[in-house]
């Protein structure tokens, strides 16, 4: 029984700590370069790196990214 409680506690704590390292952000602008620049600014303000997870261009450019600390 003690092993099960320990396993559950470790699992929960690892999920909580994983969630604190990644944050999703989005930006929109008239061009992809401008939208990526907004993402880069958000990452710099948060003191993190970023990884673009999606981009779309309709009448405007939309970019989503994950900030990685």
PyMOL Python script that loads the backbone (N, CA, C, O; Angstrom):
from pymol import cmd

cmd.read_pdbstr("""\
ATOM      1  N   UNK A   1       0.823  -1.191   0.000  1.00  0.00           N
ATOM      2  CA  UNK A   1       0.000   0.000   0.000  1.00  0.00           C
ATOM      3  C   UNK A   1       0.876   1.268   0.000  1.00  0.00           C
ATOM      4  O   UNK A   1       0.565   2.254  -0.668  1.00  0.00           O
ATOM      5  N   UNK A   2       1.972   1.214   0.763  1.00  0.00           N
ATOM      6  CA  UNK A   2       2.864   2.369   0.825  1.00  0.00           C
ATOM      7  C   UNK A   2       3.471   2.642  -0.553  1.00  0.00           C
ATOM      8  O   UNK A   2       3.644   3.800  -0.935  1.00  0.00           O
ATOM      9  N   UNK A   3       3.794   1.582  -1.299  1.00  0.00           N
ATOM     10  CA  UNK A   3       4.367   1.754  -2.638  1.00  0.00           C
ATOM     11  C   UNK A   3       3.381   2.433  -3.576  1.00  0.00           C
ATOM     12  O   UNK A   3       3.781   3.258  -4.397  1.00  0.00           O
ATOM     13  N   UNK A   4       2.117   2.103  -3.471  1.00  0.00           N
ATOM     14  CA  UNK A   4       1.094   2.713  -4.323  1.00  0.00           C
ATOM     15  C   UNK A   4       0.961   4.193  -4.014  1.00  0.00           C
ATOM     16  O   UNK A   4       0.879   5.014  -4.928  1.00  0.00           O
ATOM     17  N   UNK A   5       0.939   4.546  -2.720  1.00  0.00           N
ATOM     18  CA  UNK A   5       0.829   5.960  -2.338  1.00  0.00           C
ATOM     19  C   UNK A   5       2.045   6.746  -2.827  1.00  0.00           C
ATOM     20  O   UNK A   5       1.907   7.876  -3.295  1.00  0.00           O
ATOM     21  N   UNK A   6       3.217   6.160  -2.723  1.00  0.00           N
ATOM     22  CA  UNK A   6       4.431   6.820  -3.187  1.00  0.00           C
ATOM     23  C   UNK A   6       4.384   7.020  -4.698  1.00  0.00           C
ATOM     24  O   UNK A   6       4.728   8.091  -5.196  1.00  0.00           O
ATOM     25  N   UNK A   7       3.962   5.994  -5.422  1.00  0.00           N
ATOM     26  CA  UNK A   7       3.868   6.093  -6.878  1.00  0.00           C
ATOM     27  C   UNK A   7       2.886   7.191  -7.294  1.00  0.00           C
ATOM     28  O   UNK A   7       3.178   7.979  -8.193  1.00  0.00           O
ATOM     29  N   UNK A   8       1.731   7.241  -6.641  1.00  0.00           N
ATOM     30  CA  UNK A   8       0.728   8.266  -6.964  1.00  0.00           C
ATOM     31  C   UNK A   8       1.277   9.653  -6.658  1.00  0.00           C
ATOM     32  O   UNK A   8       1.093  10.574  -7.453  1.00  0.00           O
ATOM     33  N   UNK A   9       1.938   9.816  -5.536  1.00  0.00           N
ATOM     34  CA  UNK A   9       2.492  11.120  -5.165  1.00  0.00           C
ATOM     35  C   UNK A   9       3.545  11.580  -6.171  1.00  0.00           C
ATOM     36  O   UNK A   9       3.550  12.746  -6.568  1.00  0.00           O
ATOM     37  N   UNK A  10       4.426  10.687  -6.584  1.00  0.00           N
ATOM     38  CA  UNK A  10       5.459  11.039  -7.559  1.00  0.00           C
ATOM     39  C   UNK A  10       4.833  11.403  -8.896  1.00  0.00           C
ATOM     40  O   UNK A  10       5.268  12.355  -9.543  1.00  0.00           O
ATOM     41  N   UNK A  11       3.829  10.666  -9.313  1.00  0.00           N
ATOM     42  CA  UNK A  11       3.158  10.944 -10.583  1.00  0.00           C
ATOM     43  C   UNK A  11       2.501  12.316 -10.568  1.00  0.00           C
ATOM     44  O   UNK A  11       2.648  13.088 -11.516  1.00  0.00           O
ATOM     45  N   UNK A  12       1.789  12.617  -9.512  1.00  0.00           N
ATOM     46  CA  UNK A  12       1.106  13.915  -9.419  1.00  0.00           C
ATOM     47  C   UNK A  12       2.112  15.054  -9.397  1.00  0.00           C
ATOM     48  O   UNK A  12       1.926  16.056 -10.088  1.00  0.00           O
ATOM     49  N   UNK A  13       3.159  14.918  -8.622  1.00  0.00           N
ATOM     50  CA  UNK A  13       4.165  15.980  -8.545  1.00  0.00           C
ATOM     51  C   UNK A  13       4.882  16.175  -9.878  1.00  0.00           C
ATOM     52  O   UNK A  13       5.198  17.309 -10.240  1.00  0.00           O
ATOM     53  N   UNK A  14       5.140  15.119 -10.599  1.00  0.00           N
ATOM     54  CA  UNK A  14       5.799  15.278 -11.889  1.00  0.00           C
ATOM     55  C   UNK A  14       4.889  15.961 -12.898  1.00  0.00           C
ATOM     56  O   UNK A  14       5.367  16.735 -13.727  1.00  0.00           O
ATOM     57  N   UNK A  15       3.594  15.692 -12.846  1.00  0.00           N
ATOM     58  CA  UNK A  15       2.660  16.371 -13.750  1.00  0.00           C
ATOM     59  C   UNK A  15       2.541  17.849 -13.419  1.00  0.00           C
ATOM     60  O   UNK A  15       2.454  18.685 -14.319  1.00  0.00           O
ATOM     61  N   UNK A  16       2.538  18.171 -12.150  1.00  0.00           N
ATOM     62  CA  UNK A  16       2.448  19.579 -11.744  1.00  0.00           C
ATOM     63  C   UNK A  16       3.701  20.327 -12.182  1.00  0.00           C
ATOM     64  O   UNK A  16       3.602  21.428 -12.724  1.00  0.00           O
ATOM     65  N   UNK A  17       4.869  19.750 -11.959  1.00  0.00           N
ATOM     66  CA  UNK A  17       6.093  20.447 -12.330  1.00  0.00           C
ATOM     67  C   UNK A  17       6.230  20.567 -13.843  1.00  0.00           C
ATOM     68  O   UNK A  17       6.758  21.569 -14.326  1.00  0.00           O
ATOM     69  N   UNK A  18       5.769  19.569 -14.613  1.00  0.00           N
ATOM     70  CA  UNK A  18       5.826  19.654 -16.065  1.00  0.00           C
ATOM     71  C   UNK A  18       4.952  20.802 -16.565  1.00  0.00           C
ATOM     72  O   UNK A  18       5.354  21.510 -17.489  1.00  0.00           O
ATOM     73  N   UNK A  19       3.791  21.005 -15.993  1.00  0.00           N
ATOM     74  CA  UNK A  19       2.890  22.062 -16.418  1.00  0.00           C
ATOM     75  C   UNK A  19       3.435  23.454 -16.175  1.00  0.00           C
ATOM     76  O   UNK A  19       3.046  24.401 -16.859  1.00  0.00           O
ATOM     77  N   UNK A  20       4.330  23.588 -15.211  1.00  0.00           N
ATOM     78  CA  UNK A  20       4.865  24.913 -14.907  1.00  0.00           C
ATOM     79  C   UNK A  20       5.976  25.323 -15.865  1.00  0.00           C
ATOM     80  O   UNK A  20       6.365  26.491 -15.868  1.00  0.00           O
ATOM     81  N   UNK A  21       6.500  24.414 -16.674  1.00  0.00           N
ATOM     82  CA  UNK A  21       7.596  24.736 -17.569  1.00  0.00           C
ATOM     83  C   UNK A  21       7.131  25.209 -18.944  1.00  0.00           C
ATOM     84  O   UNK A  21       7.897  25.864 -19.652  1.00  0.00           O
ATOM     85  N   UNK A  22       5.915  24.901 -19.334  1.00  0.00           N
ATOM     86  CA  UNK A  22       5.449  25.249 -20.675  1.00  0.00           C
ATOM     87  C   UNK A  22       4.234  26.168 -20.584  1.00  0.00           C
ATOM     88  O   UNK A  22       3.347  25.963 -19.755  1.00  0.00           O
ATOM     89  N   UNK A  23       4.209  27.166 -21.433  1.00  0.00           N
ATOM     90  CA  UNK A  23       3.093  28.099 -21.486  1.00  0.00           C
ATOM     91  C   UNK A  23       2.810  28.379 -22.952  1.00  0.00           C
ATOM     92  O   UNK A  23       3.726  28.659 -23.726  1.00  0.00           O
ATOM     93  N   UNK A  24       1.553  28.303 -23.329  1.00  0.00           N
ATOM     94  CA  UNK A  24       1.170  28.581 -24.714  1.00  0.00           C
ATOM     95  C   UNK A  24       0.867  30.060 -24.893  1.00  0.00           C
ATOM     96  O   UNK A  24       0.242  30.684 -24.035  1.00  0.00           O
ATOM     97  N   UNK A  25       1.311  30.611 -26.007  1.00  0.00           N
ATOM     98  CA  UNK A  25       1.051  32.006 -26.344  1.00  0.00           C
ATOM     99  C   UNK A  25       0.633  32.092 -27.811  1.00  0.00           C
ATOM    100  O   UNK A  25       0.960  31.217 -28.613  1.00  0.00           O
ATOM    101  N   UNK A  26      -0.082  33.142 -28.145  1.00  0.00           N
ATOM    102  CA  UNK A  26      -0.505  33.374 -29.525  1.00  0.00           C
ATOM    103  C   UNK A  26      -0.247  34.824 -29.897  1.00  0.00           C
ATOM    104  O   UNK A  26      -0.126  35.695 -29.036  1.00  0.00           O
ATOM    105  N   UNK A  27      -0.166  35.060 -31.200  1.00  0.00           N
ATOM    106  CA  UNK A  27       0.013  36.422 -31.707  1.00  0.00           C
ATOM    107  C   UNK A  27      -0.597  36.496 -33.100  1.00  0.00           C
ATOM    108  O   UNK A  27      -0.667  35.502 -33.823  1.00  0.00           O
ATOM    109  N   UNK A  28      -1.033  37.694 -33.455  1.00  0.00           N
ATOM    110  CA  UNK A  28      -1.528  37.914 -34.817  1.00  0.00           C
ATOM    111  C   UNK A  28      -0.987  39.241 -35.322  1.00  0.00           C
ATOM    112  O   UNK A  28      -0.821  40.195 -34.562  1.00  0.00           O
ATOM    113  N   UNK A  29      -0.719  39.280 -36.614  1.00  0.00           N
ATOM    114  CA  UNK A  29      -0.168  40.481 -37.241  1.00  0.00           C
ATOM    115  C   UNK A  29      -0.453  40.400 -38.737  1.00  0.00           C
ATOM    116  O   UNK A  29      -1.073  39.446 -39.209  1.00  0.00           O
ATOM    117  N   UNK A  30      -0.001  41.398 -39.468  1.00  0.00           N
ATOM    118  CA  UNK A  30      -0.250  41.416 -40.907  1.00  0.00           C
ATOM    119  C   UNK A  30       0.672  40.469 -41.675  1.00  0.00           C
ATOM    120  O   UNK A  30       0.341  40.057 -42.787  1.00  0.00           O
ATOM    121  N   UNK A  31       1.836  40.115 -41.090  1.00  0.00           N
ATOM    122  CA  UNK A  31       2.763  39.178 -41.741  1.00  0.00           C
ATOM    123  C   UNK A  31       3.220  38.134 -40.729  1.00  0.00           C
ATOM    124  O   UNK A  31       3.115  38.334 -39.519  1.00  0.00           O
ATOM    125  N   UNK A  32       3.730  37.020 -41.244  1.00  0.00           N
ATOM    126  CA  UNK A  32       4.258  35.981 -40.358  1.00  0.00           C
ATOM    127  C   UNK A  32       5.468  36.482 -39.572  1.00  0.00           C
ATOM    128  O   UNK A  32       5.621  36.160 -38.394  1.00  0.00           O
ATOM    129  N   UNK A  33       6.328  37.274 -40.223  1.00  0.00           N
ATOM    130  CA  UNK A  33       7.504  37.806 -39.529  1.00  0.00           C
ATOM    131  C   UNK A  33       7.103  38.684 -38.350  1.00  0.00           C
ATOM    132  O   UNK A  33       7.712  38.611 -37.283  1.00  0.00           O
ATOM    133  N   UNK A  34       6.089  39.505 -38.539  1.00  0.00           N
ATOM    134  CA  UNK A  34       5.638  40.384 -37.458  1.00  0.00           C
ATOM    135  C   UNK A  34       5.012  39.589 -36.324  1.00  0.00           C
ATOM    136  O   UNK A  34       5.216  39.911 -35.153  1.00  0.00           O
ATOM    137  N   UNK A  35       4.250  38.554 -36.660  1.00  0.00           N
ATOM    138  CA  UNK A  35       3.636  37.718 -35.627  1.00  0.00           C
ATOM    139  C   UNK A  35       4.717  36.963 -34.849  1.00  0.00           C
ATOM    140  O   UNK A  35       4.631  36.843 -33.626  1.00  0.00           O
ATOM    141  N   UNK A  36       5.729  36.457 -35.550  1.00  0.00           N
ATOM    142  CA  UNK A  36       6.816  35.773 -34.851  1.00  0.00           C
ATOM    143  C   UNK A  36       7.594  36.747 -33.972  1.00  0.00           C
ATOM    144  O   UNK A  36       8.057  36.369 -32.896  1.00  0.00           O
ATOM    145  N   UNK A  37       7.744  37.975 -34.408  1.00  0.00           N
ATOM    146  CA  UNK A  37       8.426  38.978 -33.596  1.00  0.00           C
ATOM    147  C   UNK A  37       7.662  39.225 -32.292  1.00  0.00           C
ATOM    148  O   UNK A  37       8.271  39.419 -31.240  1.00  0.00           O
ATOM    149  N   UNK A  38       6.336  39.217 -32.363  1.00  0.00           N
ATOM    150  CA  UNK A  38       5.527  39.372 -31.144  1.00  0.00           C
ATOM    151  C   UNK A  38       5.752  38.187 -30.197  1.00  0.00           C
ATOM    152  O   UNK A  38       5.866  38.366 -28.985  1.00  0.00           O
ATOM    153  N   UNK A  39       5.814  36.982 -30.760  1.00  0.00           N
ATOM    154  CA  UNK A  39       6.078  35.793 -29.942  1.00  0.00           C
ATOM    155  C   UNK A  39       7.460  35.908 -29.301  1.00  0.00           C
ATOM    156  O   UNK A  39       7.623  35.600 -28.121  1.00  0.00           O
ATOM    157  N   UNK A  40       8.444  36.345 -30.065  1.00  0.00           N
ATOM    158  CA  UNK A  40       9.806  36.503 -29.538  1.00  0.00           C
ATOM    159  C   UNK A  40       9.830  37.524 -28.404  1.00  0.00           C
ATOM    160  O   UNK A  40      10.529  37.325 -27.411  1.00  0.00           O
ATOM    161  N   UNK A  41       9.079  38.610 -28.538  1.00  0.00           N
ATOM    162  CA  UNK A  41       8.998  39.612 -27.466  1.00  0.00           C
ATOM    163  C   UNK A  41       8.373  39.020 -26.205  1.00  0.00           C
ATOM    164  O   UNK A  41       8.858  39.256 -25.098  1.00  0.00           O
ATOM    165  N   UNK A  42       7.298  38.251 -26.373  1.00  0.00           N
ATOM    166  CA  UNK A  42       6.648  37.620 -25.216  1.00  0.00           C
ATOM    167  C   UNK A  42       7.603  36.650 -24.529  1.00  0.00           C
ATOM    168  O   UNK A  42       7.646  36.582 -23.301  1.00  0.00           O
ATOM    169  N   UNK A  43       8.358  35.909 -25.309  1.00  0.00           N
ATOM    170  CA  UNK A  43       9.317  34.968 -24.742  1.00  0.00           C
ATOM    171  C   UNK A  43      10.424  35.692 -23.994  1.00  0.00           C
ATOM    172  O   UNK A  43      10.832  35.269 -22.912  1.00  0.00           O
ATOM    173  N   UNK A  44      10.905  36.780 -24.571  1.00  0.00           N
ATOM    174  CA  UNK A  44      11.965  37.541 -23.919  1.00  0.00           C
ATOM    175  C   UNK A  44      11.482  38.125 -22.597  1.00  0.00           C
ATOM    176  O   UNK A  44      12.209  38.098 -21.605  1.00  0.00           O
ATOM    177  N   UNK A  45      10.264  38.651 -22.576  1.00  0.00           N
ATOM    178  CA  UNK A  45       9.711  39.198 -21.336  1.00  0.00           C
ATOM    179  C   UNK A  45       9.564  38.129 -20.264  1.00  0.00           C
ATOM    180  O   UNK A  45       9.732  38.411 -19.077  1.00  0.00           O
ATOM    181  N   UNK A  46       9.251  36.901 -20.674  1.00  0.00           N
ATOM    182  CA  UNK A  46       9.091  35.802 -19.728  1.00  0.00           C
ATOM    183  C   UNK A  46      10.420  35.138 -19.390  1.00  0.00           C
ATOM    184  O   UNK A  46      10.474  34.274 -18.515  1.00  0.00           O
ATOM    185  N   UNK A  47      11.494  35.532 -20.075  1.00  0.00           N
ATOM    186  CA  UNK A  47      12.792  34.922 -19.844  1.00  0.00           C
ATOM    187  C   UNK A  47      12.825  33.473 -20.297  1.00  0.00           C
ATOM    188  O   UNK A  47      13.393  32.615 -19.623  1.00  0.00           O
ATOM    189  N   UNK A  48      12.214  33.206 -21.442  1.00  0.00           N
ATOM    190  CA  UNK A  48      12.097  31.831 -21.927  1.00  0.00           C
ATOM    191  C   UNK A  48      12.434  31.757 -23.405  1.00  0.00           C
ATOM    192  O   UNK A  48      12.492  32.771 -24.100  1.00  0.00           O
ATOM    193  N   UNK A  49      12.655  30.545 -23.864  1.00  0.00           N
ATOM    194  CA  UNK A  49      12.794  30.277 -25.294  1.00  0.00           C
ATOM    195  C   UNK A  49      11.399  29.952 -25.828  1.00  0.00           C
ATOM    196  O   UNK A  49      10.463  29.780 -25.047  1.00  0.00           O
ATOM    197  N   UNK A  50      11.255  29.867 -27.140  1.00  0.00           N
ATOM    198  CA  UNK A  50       9.942  29.528 -27.688  1.00  0.00           C
ATOM    199  C   UNK A  50      10.061  28.540 -28.827  1.00  0.00           C
ATOM    200  O   UNK A  50      11.085  28.453 -29.505  1.00  0.00           O
ATOM    201  N   UNK A  51       8.988  27.802 -29.015  1.00  0.00           N
ATOM    202  CA  UNK A  51       8.888  26.830 -30.102  1.00  0.00           C
ATOM    203  C   UNK A  51       7.546  27.057 -30.780  1.00  0.00           C
ATOM    204  O   UNK A  51       6.502  26.933 -30.140  1.00  0.00           O
ATOM    205  N   UNK A  52       7.560  27.385 -32.049  1.00  0.00           N
ATOM    206  CA  UNK A  52       6.318  27.635 -32.782  1.00  0.00           C
ATOM    207  C   UNK A  52       5.603  26.306 -32.999  1.00  0.00           C
ATOM    208  O   UNK A  52       6.183  25.346 -33.506  1.00  0.00           O
ATOM    209  N   UNK A  53       4.338  26.270 -32.607  1.00  0.00           N
ATOM    210  CA  UNK A  53       3.551  25.047 -32.722  1.00  0.00           C
ATOM    211  C   UNK A  53       2.540  25.110 -33.853  1.00  0.00           C
ATOM    212  O   UNK A  53       2.011  24.077 -34.262  1.00  0.00           O
ATOM    213  N   UNK A  54       2.258  26.311 -34.370  1.00  0.00           N
ATOM    214  CA  UNK A  54       1.323  26.423 -35.478  1.00  0.00           C
ATOM    215  C   UNK A  54       1.325  27.817 -36.060  1.00  0.00           C
ATOM    216  O   UNK A  54       1.636  28.793 -35.377  1.00  0.00           O
ATOM    217  N   UNK A  55       0.974  27.899 -37.327  1.00  0.00           N
ATOM    218  CA  UNK A  55       0.886  29.190 -38.006  1.00  0.00           C
ATOM    219  C   UNK A  55      -0.174  29.091 -39.093  1.00  0.00           C
ATOM    220  O   UNK A  55      -0.349  28.046 -39.720  1.00  0.00           O
ATOM    221  N   UNK A  56      -0.879  30.200 -39.304  1.00  0.00           N
ATOM    222  CA  UNK A  56      -1.922  30.231 -40.327  1.00  0.00           C
ATOM    223  C   UNK A  56      -1.967  31.636 -40.918  1.00  0.00           C
ATOM    224  O   UNK A  56      -1.799  32.625 -40.206  1.00  0.00           O
ATOM    225  N   UNK A  57      -2.193  31.711 -42.215  1.00  0.00           N
ATOM    226  CA  UNK A  57      -2.317  33.007 -42.877  1.00  0.00           C
ATOM    227  C   UNK A  57      -3.643  33.036 -43.613  1.00  0.00           C
ATOM    228  O   UNK A  57      -3.872  32.245 -44.528  1.00  0.00           O
ATOM    229  N   UNK A  58      -4.507  33.942 -43.214  1.00  0.00           N
ATOM    230  CA  UNK A  58      -5.748  34.233 -43.937  1.00  0.00           C
ATOM    231  C   UNK A  58      -5.609  35.676 -44.407  1.00  0.00           C
ATOM    232  O   UNK A  58      -4.749  35.981 -45.234  1.00  0.00           O
ATOM    233  N   UNK A  59      -6.436  36.548 -43.895  1.00  0.00           N
ATOM    234  CA  UNK A  59      -6.234  37.971 -44.141  1.00  0.00           C
ATOM    235  C   UNK A  59      -5.137  38.521 -43.228  1.00  0.00           C
ATOM    236  O   UNK A  59      -4.551  39.568 -43.504  1.00  0.00           O
ATOM    237  N   UNK A  60      -4.871  37.805 -42.143  1.00  0.00           N
ATOM    238  CA  UNK A  60      -3.810  38.135 -41.192  1.00  0.00           C
ATOM    239  C   UNK A  60      -3.006  36.881 -40.914  1.00  0.00           C
ATOM    240  O   UNK A  60      -3.421  35.778 -41.272  1.00  0.00           O
ATOM    241  N   UNK A  61      -1.871  37.042 -40.286  1.00  0.00           N
ATOM    242  CA  UNK A  61      -1.043  35.901 -39.896  1.00  0.00           C
ATOM    243  C   UNK A  61      -1.284  35.606 -38.421  1.00  0.00           C
ATOM    244  O   UNK A  61      -1.291  36.517 -37.593  1.00  0.00           O
ATOM    245  N   UNK A  62      -1.478  34.342 -38.098  1.00  0.00           N
ATOM    246  CA  UNK A  62      -1.705  33.891 -36.729  1.00  0.00           C
ATOM    247  C   UNK A  62      -0.643  32.862 -36.381  1.00  0.00           C
ATOM    248  O   UNK A  62      -0.417  31.916 -37.137  1.00  0.00           O
ATOM    249  N   UNK A  63       0.013  33.043 -35.233  1.00  0.00           N
ATOM    250  CA  UNK A  63       1.063  32.135 -34.813  1.00  0.00           C
ATOM    251  C   UNK A  63       0.791  31.727 -33.365  1.00  0.00           C
ATOM    252  O   UNK A  63       0.457  32.559 -32.521  1.00  0.00           O
ATOM    253  N   UNK A  64       0.941  30.447 -33.100  1.00  0.00           N
ATOM    254  CA  UNK A  64       0.876  29.955 -31.722  1.00  0.00           C
ATOM    255  C   UNK A  64       2.217  29.323 -31.395  1.00  0.00           C
ATOM    256  O   UNK A  64       2.866  28.735 -32.260  1.00  0.00           O
ATOM    257  N   UNK A  65       2.623  29.449 -30.149  1.00  0.00           N
ATOM    258  CA  UNK A  65       3.922  28.934 -29.735  1.00  0.00           C
ATOM    259  C   UNK A  65       3.867  28.489 -28.282  1.00  0.00           C
ATOM    260  O   UNK A  65       2.947  28.824 -27.537  1.00  0.00           O
ATOM    261  N   UNK A  66       4.872  27.733 -27.912  1.00  0.00           N
ATOM    262  CA  UNK A  66       5.025  27.269 -26.536  1.00  0.00           C
ATOM    263  C   UNK A  66       6.279  27.895 -25.972  1.00  0.00           C
ATOM    264  O   UNK A  66       7.353  27.788 -26.564  1.00  0.00           O
ATOM    265  N   UNK A  67       6.150  28.552 -24.824  1.00  0.00           N
ATOM    266  CA  UNK A  67       7.313  29.117 -24.154  1.00  0.00           C
ATOM    267  C   UNK A  67       7.942  28.022 -23.306  1.00  0.00           C
ATOM    268  O   UNK A  67       7.248  27.308 -22.582  1.00  0.00           O
ATOM    269  N   UNK A  68       9.252  27.898 -23.400  1.00  0.00           N
ATOM    270  CA  UNK A  68       9.980  26.854 -22.692  1.00  0.00           C
ATOM    271  C   UNK A  68      10.989  27.509 -21.759  1.00  0.00           C
ATOM    272  O   UNK A  68      11.868  28.250 -22.198  1.00  0.00           O
ATOM    273  N   UNK A  69      10.854  27.231 -20.480  1.00  0.00           N
ATOM    274  CA  UNK A  69      11.785  27.809 -19.497  1.00  0.00           C
ATOM    275  C   UNK A  69      12.864  26.842 -19.156  1.00  0.00           C
ATOM    276  O   UNK A  69      13.738  27.153 -18.347  1.00  0.00           O
TER     277      UNK A  69
END
""", "prot")
cmd.dss("prot")
cmd.show_as("cartoon", "prot")
cmd.util.cbc("prot")
cmd.orient("prot")
